[in-house]
Amino acid sequence: MKRPFSSFWQRLLRDLGLQRDPNQVYEFDDVLLQSVQDLAEREQRPEDEIASDLLSFALAQRDAAEANLVPWGTLSPREQQVAALACLNFTNHQIAWRLMISHETVKSHMRSVLHKFDLHSKFELQLALAGWDFSAWLEQ
């Protein structure tokens, strides 16, 4: 069973500047509603506050992921391969072997990737792209 969003959600959508069709009904499914209720009980906080915090967090995560699309789009195909494999925890030597390029070429590509993302290490790159699914790069 689905339950309609409370007026809280309607206010939140309005405050976020999202236009809402008055005929559109936004709904929680029972699993999501129960999860919010359980979390509110564990944290001894109101459900609306928990839901608002979760939505804010999700929107921030989405904004961060979208922001990373810009530098990703500036990468060459080879830089994307190197970045993807680095995010899959391959070492530079493993990347070089897999792509049949020299270790120095991998390092050069990695420097370029980090520069384009304005980062300083592979670990920072892995954190920045932590939510991305790079599994398809294993098949290339």
N, C-alpha and C positions, 0 to 999 in steps of 0.2 A: 504494500500500500504506500502511496506517496502522500506527503502532507504539504500544504501550501506554505510558502515562506511567510513569515510574520511581517508585520509592518516595519520591523527593524530592517529587513532585507530591502524593502521598498525604499526606505529612507537612505540606506547605504548605496543602493544603485543610483538614486537621485544625487547623493552627495559626491559620488564618483563621476558624475557627469554623463552617466549612461542613460540614453533615452530609452524609455520603457513603453512598449505598446500596452495600452490599458487592458487589452484583451488577452495579453500574454500572461500565463500563470507559471511562475517559477516554483519548482517543487524540490523538496528533499526526498530522497528515497529512505526507507526505514533503516537501512544499514548506516547511512551517513548520519541520520538523525540520532540513532543510538550511539554512534561513536562520539558525537558532540556531547550528548548527555552524559556518557560515561566519563569523558575527559573533564567536563564541568564538575562532576561529582568528585572525581579524584583530586582536582585542584581547588575545590570548594570555591568556584567562581560561577557567575551567571552564564547560562548557555549563550546568550547573545554576545557577551564579551569574548567567550572562547571562539565562537563562530567568526566574530569580527577579526580577532587576532589571526586565526587560521587563514581567512581570506586575504588579509593584509600581507601575511607572509607569502602566500601563494602568488599574489600579484607582484610582490617584490622579486621573487624568484623568477617569474616569467619575464619581468623587465630586464633582469640581469642576463637571462638567457638570450633575449632578443638583442640586447646590447652587444653580446658576443658574436652575433651573426654578422655585424658590420666588419670587424676585422677578419672573421673567417672568410668572408667573400673576397677579401683582398689577397688571400693566399693563393699561390700557384697550386696546380693539382699535386705536384710533388711535395710542396710544403704541407698541404692538407694530409697527404699520406703519412708524412713524418709526424705531424701533430697528432693524428688519430692513433698511430701506433704508440707514441709516447704516452698518450692518455690511457692506453691499454697496458701500460707498465712495461713496455719493451725497453730494453737498454739501447743506447746508441749503436752498440756492436750488433745487437739482434736486428735492429732496424736496417742497418747497413747490409747485413747478410740477406735479410728478407727482400729488400728492394734491389739487391745487387748493385750497390753503390758503395763508395768508400766511407769509412768512418768519419773522415774530415768533411765530406759532403753532407753527411747527416748533421754534423755539428754546425755547419754553415746554414743549412735549412732551419735548424732549431733556433739559431741566433736570430734569423729573419722572422720566424714565427713569433718568438718572444718579443721582438721589437714591435711588430705589428699589433700585438695584443698589449703592449706596454707592460710587460711582465719581466721578471728577473730569473725565473727558474722553471724547470719542467714541473716541479711540484705546484707552483703557482698556476701554471697552465692546467694541470690536472684538477685543481680546485675550481678554477674558473669554468671549466667545461664538465664538471662532475656529473651533472644531470643529463649529459648527452649520451646517446647510444652509439658507440663506435663498433659494435659487433660486426657490422657488414664489412668493415675494413679488413677483417680477418680473412675474408674470402677472396680478396683481391690479390 
